[in-house]
């Protein structure tokens, strides 16, 4: 993860803390998937203590679901 992506992941977590909802928009190839996965991972680890839920909405495109699964591994 590059510093700008780490910054965005932190901003997502901060947004969740402040507003409970976050929307991330960016150009193709800037690492939105990686930022979202990093933030969701941190939130999931914290969730065990706070019983919170994470909902990720994405288009029903099979190639995108495969991409996320590959990037998570």
VMD Tcl script that draws the C-alpha trace (Angstrom):
set ca {
  {0.00 0.00 0.00}
  {1.35 3.41 -0.96}
  {1.16 6.39 1.43}
  {-1.76 8.07 -0.42}
  {-3.74 4.81 -0.21}
  {-2.97 4.43 3.50}
  {-4.13 8.02 3.99}
  {-7.41 7.25 2.19}
  {-7.96 4.10 4.26}
  {-7.47 6.19 7.40}
  {-9.89 8.79 6.05}
  {-12.49 6.06 5.50}
  {-12.10 4.91 9.11}
  {-12.34 8.50 10.33}
  {-15.45 9.03 8.21}
  {-17.05 5.93 9.70}
  {-16.25 7.17 13.19}
  {-17.71 10.61 12.55}
  {-20.60 9.99 10.16}
  {-21.26 6.21 10.14}
  {-21.35 6.28 6.30}
  {-18.56 6.81 3.79}
  {-18.56 7.10 0.01}
  {-15.29 6.85 -1.89}
  {-14.99 8.02 -5.48}
  {-11.84 8.08 -7.58}
  {-10.30 7.52 -10.96}
  {-9.67 4.01 -12.20}
  {-6.37 2.58 -10.99}
  {-5.79 4.74 -7.90}
  {-6.30 1.90 -5.43}
  {-9.91 2.32 -4.31}
  {-10.30 -1.43 -3.89}
  {-7.17 -1.73 -1.77}
  {-8.18 1.25 0.40}
  {-11.65 -0.16 0.94}
  {-10.33 -3.62 1.80}
  {-7.80 -2.18 4.25}
  {-10.45 -0.08 5.99}
  {-12.93 -2.98 6.10}
  {-10.26 -5.27 7.54}
  {-9.47 -2.82 10.34}
  {-13.16 -2.27 10.98}
  {-13.84 -6.02 11.03}
  {-11.10 -6.53 13.60}
  {-12.59 -3.74 15.72}
  {-16.10 -5.07 15.19}
  {-15.52 -8.03 17.47}
  {-15.49 -5.63 20.41}
  {-18.26 -3.32 19.18}
  {-20.69 -5.61 17.31}
  {-20.79 -3.42 14.20}
  {-21.65 -4.46 10.66}
  {-20.05 -3.54 7.34}
  {-22.02 -3.39 4.10}
  {-20.17 -3.17 0.81}
  {-22.23 -2.30 -2.25}
  {-20.80 -3.01 -5.67}
  {-22.16 -3.57 -9.14}
  {-23.27 -7.14 -9.89}
  {-20.39 -7.71 -12.27}
  {-18.79 -11.11 -11.97}
  {-15.37 -9.78 -13.03}
  {-15.35 -7.21 -10.20}
  {-16.28 -9.84 -7.62}
  {-13.45 -12.07 -8.91}
  {-11.03 -9.12 -8.80}
  {-11.89 -8.38 -5.16}
  {-11.52 -12.04 -4.21}
  {-8.10 -12.18 -5.90}
  {-6.93 -8.94 -4.28}
  {-8.06 -10.06 -0.83}
  {-5.90 -13.17 -1.16}
}
mol new
graphics top color blue
foreach p $ca { graphics top sphere $p radius 0.5 }
foreach p [lrange $ca 0 end-1] q [lrange $ca 1 end] { graphics top cylinder $p $q radius 0.2 }
display resetview
